[in-house]
Amino acid sequence: TLIHIKDNLRGYSIEEKAIGLAIAWTESTWNFNANHKSDAEGICGVIPEFWEEYLNSKNIDVNSVAACIEIYKFYKEENNGSKEKALKDYKGIVNNTYLIQKTLRLRDEILKILKESK
């Protein structure tokens, strides 16, 4: 799984990889076939019909960590660069805002590991 993920992340910065991996972990524990018990699918936990056209325009598979990164970047831009608001929109969070901080802490841990292994 990690080799497949790594191959799809060429061209992204270490910071982008870290947030993508953190989102994918919190959505599916890096499981490409995760059951989200909703219309959401795949490693990123997104609704393919909603994101397919956008991701296809960027030549990105809906079921990839690259999709997590691109969707996050979309929401971040929509929210004037706010990581917290981008994650809130990405995850559709209304009340469980602790998930935002959990994702950002995980991102920091992954970033540290990526920088050490460089």
Backbone as a chain_set.jsonl record, in Angstrom:
{"seq": "TLIHIKDNLRGYSIEEKAIGLAIAWTESTWNFNANHKSDAEGICGVIPEFWEEYLNSKNIDVNSVAACIEIYKFYKEENNGSKEKALKDYKGIVNNTYLIQKTLRLRDEILKILKESK", "coords": {"N": [[0.824, -1.192, 0.0], [1.89, 1.268, 0.854], [3.919, 1.672, -1.049], [2.432, 1.969, -3.381], [1.036, 4.289, -2.712], [3.184, 6.081, -2.428], [4.198, 6.209, -5.057], [2.189, 7.653, -6.32], [2.518, 10.197, -5.375], [4.562, 11.694, -6.346], [6.038, 14.765, -7.206], [4.666, 16.345, -5.449], [5.037, 18.565, -2.643], [6.834, 18.007, 0.462], [5.284, 18.881, 2.598], [2.727, 18.891, 1.457], [2.441, 16.169, 0.915], [2.44, 15.207, 3.532], [0.034, 16.278, 4.643], [-1.821, 15.097, 2.945], [-1.406, 12.343, 3.459], [-2.104, 12.309, 6.152], [-4.823, 13.03, 6.071], [-5.808, 10.895, 4.529], [-5.254, 8.79, 6.273], [-6.903, 9.397, 8.49], [-9.361, 9.209, 7.286], [-9.513, 6.603, 6.21], [-7.611, 4.841, 7.209], [-5.561, 4.382, 5.371], [-6.707, 2.627, 3.567], [-7.62, 1.567, 0.506], [-10.037, 0.454, -0.183], [-11.919, 1.135, 1.69], [-14.868, 1.02, 3.747], [-17.136, 3.413, 4.081], [-19.639, 3.699, 5.008], [-21.454, 5.386, 3.813], [-22.08, 7.593, 1.031], [-19.529, 8.198, 0.429], [-16.304, 7.159, -0.719], [-13.351, 5.073, -0.997], [-9.811, 5.738, -0.346], [-9.65, 8.394, 0.406], [-12.113, 9.038, 1.341], [-14.206, 10.343, -0.114], [-16.962, 11.595, -2.111], [-17.258, 10.206, -5.103], [-18.753, 11.019, -7.439], [-19.106, 13.716, -7.023], [-16.503, 14.805, -7.014], [-15.186, 13.775, -9.208], [-15.061, 14.979, -11.868], [-13.584, 17.342, -11.364], [-11.151, 16.257, -10.379], [-10.419, 14.622, -12.546], [-9.842, 16.608, -14.393], [-7.411, 17.356, -13.529], [-5.981, 15.161, -13.983], [-6.005, 13.114, -12.024], [-6.505, 10.275, -10.029], [-9.529, 9.428, -8.44], [-9.5, 7.751, -6.239], [-7.062, 8.062, -4.57], [-4.163, 9.225, -2.747], [-3.243, 11.566, -3.761], [-5.609, 12.703, -4.614], [-6.751, 13.349, -2.14], [-4.993, 15.393, -1.386], [-5.387, 17.332, -3.433], [-8.109, 17.969, -3.144], [-8.123, 18.938, -0.529], [-6.43, 21.169, -0.936], [-8.092, 22.647, -2.623], [-10.219, 23.302, -0.863], [-8.747, 24.728, 1.023], [-7.872, 26.945, -0.42], [-10.371, 28.079, -0.956], [-10.977, 28.901, 1.578], [-9.332, 31.017, 2.247], [-6.675, 30.178, 2.859], [-6.802, 28.923, 5.326], [-6.018, 26.219, 7.27], [-7.488, 24.832, 9.189], [-10.199, 25.486, 8.585], [-10.304, 24.452, 6.024], [-9.995, 21.692, 6.491], [-12.258, 21.279, 8.029], [-14.307, 21.744, 6.169], [-13.603, 19.814, 4.244], [-13.983, 17.39, 5.642], [-16.594, 17.683, 6.346], [-17.333, 18.551, 8.859], [-19.272, 19.428, 11.625], [-19.768, 19.551, 14.437], [-17.765, 17.965, 15.705], [-15.095, 19.115, 16.186], [-12.66, 18.412, 17.251], [-11.548, 16.541, 15.613], [-10.281, 17.947, 13.629], [-7.984, 19.069, 14.854], [-6.786, 16.664, 15.585], [-6.166, 15.581, 13.066], [-4.354, 17.522, 12.159], [-2.299, 17.246, 14.059], [-1.456, 14.658, 13.475], [-0.589, 15.106, 10.877], [1.65, 16.705, 11.449], [3.301, 14.827, 12.725], [3.7, 12.958, 10.646], [4.965, 14.625, 8.806], [7.36, 15.146, 10.173], [8.511, 12.568, 10.145], [8.771, 12.187, 7.367], [10.61, 14.203, 6.74], [12.838, 13.35, 8.2], [13.449, 10.998, 6.869], [14.364, 11.765, 4.457]], "CA": [[0.0, 0.0, 0.0], [2.74, 2.47, 0.936], [4.616, 1.849, -2.319], [1.422, 2.507, -4.296], [0.797, 5.676, -2.293], [4.385, 6.862, -2.719], [4.28, 6.423, -6.502], [1.203, 8.648, -6.727], [2.771, 11.494, -4.744], [5.695, 12.399, -6.96], [5.686, 16.11, -7.635], [4.109, 17.113, -4.33], [5.996, 18.943, -1.605], [6.772, 17.184, 1.673], [4.146, 19.362, 3.376], [1.509, 18.401, 0.808], [2.393, 14.724, 1.158], [2.097, 14.984, 4.942], [-1.394, 16.513, 4.873], [-2.55, 14.071, 2.203], [-1.321, 11.088, 4.202], [-2.878, 12.466, 7.391], [-6.243, 12.967, 5.721], [-6.108, 9.521, 4.115], [-5.256, 7.932, 7.462], [-8.092, 9.661, 9.313], [-10.549, 8.819, 6.534], [-9.592, 5.189, 5.83], [-6.384, 4.145, 7.634], [-4.864, 4.08, 4.123], [-7.374, 1.502, 2.929], [-8.22, 1.995, -0.757], [-11.366, -0.14, -0.294], [-12.615, 1.393, 2.959], [-16.325, 1.155, 3.758], [-17.412, 4.636, 4.839], [-21.049, 3.646, 5.43], [-22.105, 6.554, 3.21], [-21.749, 7.659, -0.399], [-18.083, 8.409, 0.32], [-15.57, 5.964, -1.113], [-11.914, 5.063, -1.182], [-8.809, 6.113, 0.65], [-9.872, 9.781, 0.852], [-13.449, 9.207, 1.89], [-14.924, 11.387, -0.852], [-18.032, 11.158, -3.0], [-16.651, 10.277, -6.439], [-19.547, 11.777, -8.401], [-18.923, 15.145, -6.76], [-15.125, 15.23, -7.257], [-14.592, 13.115, -10.372], [-14.752, 15.917, -12.957], [-12.491, 18.21, -10.898], [-9.905, 15.482, -10.317], [-10.072, 14.226, -13.913], [-9.245, 17.776, -15.058], [-6.028, 17.417, -13.047], [-5.43, 13.841, -14.272], [-5.782, 12.47, -10.727], [-7.44, 9.22, -9.679], [-10.363, 9.766, -7.289], [-9.113, 6.895, -5.112], [-5.614, 8.213, -4.384], [-3.772, 10.262, -1.786], [-3.168, 12.811, -4.535], [-6.959, 13.287, -4.564], [-6.871, 13.983, -0.813], [-4.213, 16.636, -1.419], [-6.025, 18.312, -4.319], [-9.376, 18.407, -2.546], [-7.73, 19.785, 0.605], [-5.946, 22.438, -1.478], [-9.279, 23.355, -3.101], [-10.903, 23.894, 0.298], [-7.844, 25.702, 1.656], [-7.956, 28.162, -1.231], [-11.72, 28.625, -0.726], [-11.015, 29.43, 2.947], [-8.25, 31.992, 2.405], [-5.464, 29.591, 3.411], [-7.004, 28.359, 6.663], [-5.936, 24.76, 7.347], [-8.592, 24.354, 10.018], [-11.453, 25.591, 7.839], [-10.215, 23.517, 4.899], [-10.275, 20.354, 7.011], [-13.654, 21.257, 8.459], [-15.102, 21.574, 4.955], [-13.263, 18.52, 3.634], [-14.574, 16.31, 6.415], [-18.0, 17.962, 6.62], [-17.447, 18.61, 10.317], [-20.14, 20.454, 12.209], [-19.529, 19.641, 15.878], [-16.597, 17.221, 16.189], [-13.934, 19.869, 15.741], [-11.426, 17.787, 17.725], [-10.981, 15.793, 14.489], [-9.403, 18.852, 12.887], [-6.695, 19.093, 15.552], [-6.219, 15.318, 15.489], [-5.591, 15.468, 11.729], [-3.175, 18.396, 12.074], [-1.224, 16.621, 14.854], [-0.982, 13.531, 12.685], [0.173, 15.71, 9.788], [2.95, 17.118, 11.988], [4.09, 13.604, 12.951], [4.079, 12.425, 9.336], [5.942, 15.564, 8.255], [8.624, 14.885, 10.862], [9.043, 11.308, 9.622], [9.177, 12.412, 5.97], [11.829, 15.019, 6.732], [13.934, 12.521, 8.701], [13.78, 9.94, 5.909], [14.787, 12.391, 3.197]], "C": [[0.866, 1.253, 0.0], [3.494, 2.729, -0.361], [3.66, 2.459, -3.341], [1.147, 3.981, -3.98], [1.975, 6.547, -2.698], [4.505, 7.183, -4.207], [3.334, 7.514, -6.977], [1.488, 10.042, -6.184], [3.995, 12.221, -5.298], [5.227, 13.763, -7.434], [5.035, 16.962, -6.556], [5.202, 17.444, -3.321], [5.848, 18.006, -0.408], [5.564, 17.583, 2.518], [2.829, 18.865, 2.786], [1.349, 16.896, 1.022], [1.924, 14.438, 2.583], [0.611, 15.208, 5.191], [-2.23, 15.477, 4.135], [-2.561, 12.742, 2.927], [-2.119, 11.155, 5.501], [-4.376, 12.376, 7.112], [-6.625, 11.536, 5.358], [-6.145, 8.578, 5.316], [-6.531, 8.14, 8.28], [-9.38, 9.265, 8.599], [-10.668, 7.305, 6.368], [-8.48, 4.302, 6.374], [-5.638, 3.576, 6.423], [-5.419, 2.847, 3.419], [-8.088, 2.006, 1.671], [-9.648, 1.485, -0.923], [-12.2, 0.07, 0.967], [-14.123, 1.516, 2.76], [-16.658, 2.333, 4.662], [-18.849, 4.703, 5.345], [-21.81, 4.901, 5.004], [-21.811, 6.502, 1.714], [-20.256, 7.879, -0.633], [-17.4, 7.072, 0.021], [-14.069, 6.186, -1.03], [-11.081, 5.6, -0.047], [-9.049, 7.515, 1.216], [-11.248, 10.015, 1.443], [-14.237, 10.318, 1.218], [-16.019, 10.773, -1.71], [-17.529, 11.321, -4.437], [-17.438, 11.136, -7.426], [-19.363, 13.284, -8.235], [-17.545, 15.626, -7.215], [-14.526, 14.707, -8.556], [-14.183, 14.083, -11.486], [-13.568, 16.816, -12.581], [-11.16, 17.465, -10.919], [-9.479, 15.002, -11.694], [-9.399, 15.371, -14.661], [-7.786, 17.955, -14.653], [-5.299, 16.088, -13.278], [-5.081, 13.072, -12.997], [-6.897, 11.469, -10.461], [-8.21, 9.619, -8.418], [-9.937, 8.979, -6.052], [-7.593, 6.9, -4.956], [-5.338, 9.282, -3.336], [-3.615, 11.598, -2.496], [-4.534, 13.496, -4.558], [-7.193, 13.97, -3.229], [-6.193, 15.351, -0.822], [-4.936, 17.698, -2.241], [-7.337, 18.836, -3.746], [-9.103, 19.312, -1.347], [-7.275, 21.16, 0.104], [-7.099, 23.285, -2.015], [-9.977, 24.058, -1.942], [-10.036, 24.939, 0.991], [-7.887, 27.026, 0.895], [-9.308, 28.855, -1.027], [-11.82, 29.318, 0.638], [-9.819, 30.326, 3.257], [-7.029, 31.436, 3.128], [-5.606, 28.961, 4.782], [-7.003, 26.824, 6.61], [-7.145, 24.194, 8.089], [-9.918, 24.368, 9.264], [-11.46, 24.636, 6.648], [-10.539, 22.103, 5.363], [-11.731, 20.228, 7.456], [-14.571, 21.035, 7.257], [-14.853, 20.217, 4.312], [-14.018, 17.397, 4.327], [-16.06, 16.513, 6.706], [-18.287, 18.034, 8.111], [-18.358, 19.76, 10.742], [-19.762, 20.639, 13.68], [-18.212, 19.011, 16.347], [-15.292, 17.882, 15.754], [-12.607, 19.305, 16.263], [-10.758, 16.991, 16.598], [-10.034, 16.649, 13.655], [-8.027, 18.862, 13.534], [-6.011, 17.739, 15.508], [-5.524, 15.137, 14.138], [-4.338, 16.316, 11.601], [-2.012, 17.854, 12.909], [-0.617, 15.444, 14.098], [-0.153, 14.034, 11.508], [1.567, 16.118, 10.258], [3.859, 15.917, 12.228], [4.578, 13.012, 11.633], [5.13, 13.321, 8.697], [7.306, 15.342, 8.871], [9.285, 13.62, 10.313], [9.535, 11.485, 8.185], [10.468, 13.218, 5.891], [13.037, 14.216, 7.212], [14.374, 11.476, 7.694], [14.26, 10.469, 4.58], [16.262, 12.249, 2.974]], "O": [[0.613, 2.19, -0.758], [3.692, 3.884, -0.738], [4.038, 3.365, -4.083], [1.042, 4.81, -4.884], [1.788, 7.631, -3.25], [4.871, 8.299, -4.576], [3.641, 8.226, -7.933], [0.762, 10.982, -6.506], [4.405, 13.251, -4.763], [4.141, 13.893, -7.999], [4.871, 18.169, -6.732], [6.169, 16.697, -3.166], [4.849, 17.297, -0.287], [4.895, 16.723, 3.09], [1.924, 18.467, 3.52], [0.246, 16.413, 1.278], [1.112, 13.541, 2.811], [-0.018, 14.407, 5.884], [-3.249, 15.026, 4.656], [-3.597, 12.082, 3.008], [-2.739, 10.171, 5.903], [-5.107, 11.712, 7.846], [-7.644, 11.024, 5.822], [-6.975, 7.67, 5.368], [-7.163, 7.175, 8.711], [-10.391, 9.012, 9.253], [-11.774, 6.766, 6.38], [-8.415, 3.122, 6.031], [-5.152, 2.445, 6.448], [-4.683, 2.114, 2.758], [-9.043, 2.777, 1.761], [-10.401, 2.032, -1.729], [-13.084, -0.73, 1.271], [-14.594, 2.041, 1.751], [-16.479, 2.255, 5.878], [-19.229, 5.653, 6.031], [-22.676, 5.404, 5.719], [-21.348, 5.484, 1.198], [-19.775, 7.76, -1.76], [-17.853, 6.01, 0.448], [-13.584, 7.317, -0.998], [-11.569, 5.875, 1.049], [-8.696, 7.796, 2.361], [-11.516, 11.085, 1.99], [-14.861, 11.139, 1.889], [-16.001, 9.576, -1.998], [-17.391, 12.442, -4.927], [-16.841, 11.908, -8.177], [-19.457, 14.035, -9.206], [-17.421, 16.73, -7.743], [-13.455, 15.159, -8.961], [-13.063, 14.001, -11.991], [-12.661, 17.024, -13.387], [-10.16, 17.982, -11.418], [-8.284, 14.976, -11.987], [-8.496, 15.146, -15.467], [-7.019, 18.623, -15.345], [-4.165, 15.902, -12.837], [-4.017, 12.462, -12.894], [-8.077, 11.77, -10.642], [-7.619, 10.09, -7.447], [-10.009, 9.494, -4.936], [-6.926, 5.889, -5.178], [-6.181, 10.139, -3.071], [-3.832, 12.65, -1.894], [-4.615, 14.724, -4.527], [-7.773, 15.055, -3.183], [-6.744, 16.336, -0.331], [-5.081, 18.836, -1.795], [-7.633, 20.026, -3.858], [-9.769, 20.331, -1.168], [-7.678, 22.189, 0.647], [-7.084, 24.508, -1.876], [-10.288, 25.247, -2.017], [-10.555, 25.935, 1.493], [-7.933, 28.097, 1.5], [-9.371, 30.081, -0.936], [-12.645, 30.211, 0.827], [-9.354, 30.383, 4.395], [-6.409, 32.141, 3.924], [-4.614, 28.504, 5.349], [-7.872, 26.212, 5.989], [-7.743, 23.204, 7.667], [-10.669, 23.394, 9.294], [-12.501, 24.076, 6.303], [-11.285, 21.391, 4.691], [-12.354, 19.182, 7.274], [-15.503, 20.233, 7.322], [-15.794, 19.548, 3.883], [-14.623, 16.55, 3.67], [-16.714, 15.624, 7.25], [-19.355, 17.627, 8.569], [-18.226, 20.894, 10.281], [-19.47, 21.754, 14.114], [-17.612, 19.497, 17.305], [-14.488, 17.282, 15.041], [-11.543, 19.68, 15.77], [-9.544, 16.787, 16.619], [-9.096, 16.133, 13.048], [-7.017, 18.685, 12.853], [-4.786, 17.667, 15.404], [-4.419, 14.6, 14.075], [-3.357, 15.88, 10.998], [-0.856, 17.988, 12.508], [0.601, 15.264, 14.09], [0.877, 13.445, 11.18], [2.551, 15.903, 9.551], [5.059, 15.985, 11.961], [5.736, 12.612, 11.519], [6.089, 12.823, 8.106], [8.312, 15.349, 8.162], [10.487, 13.611, 10.048], [10.602, 10.984, 7.83], [11.326, 12.934, 5.055], [14.139, 14.384, 6.689], [15.546, 11.102, 7.662], [14.535, 9.692, 3.666], [16.781, 12.719, 1.962]]}, "num_chains": 1, "name": "protein.A"}
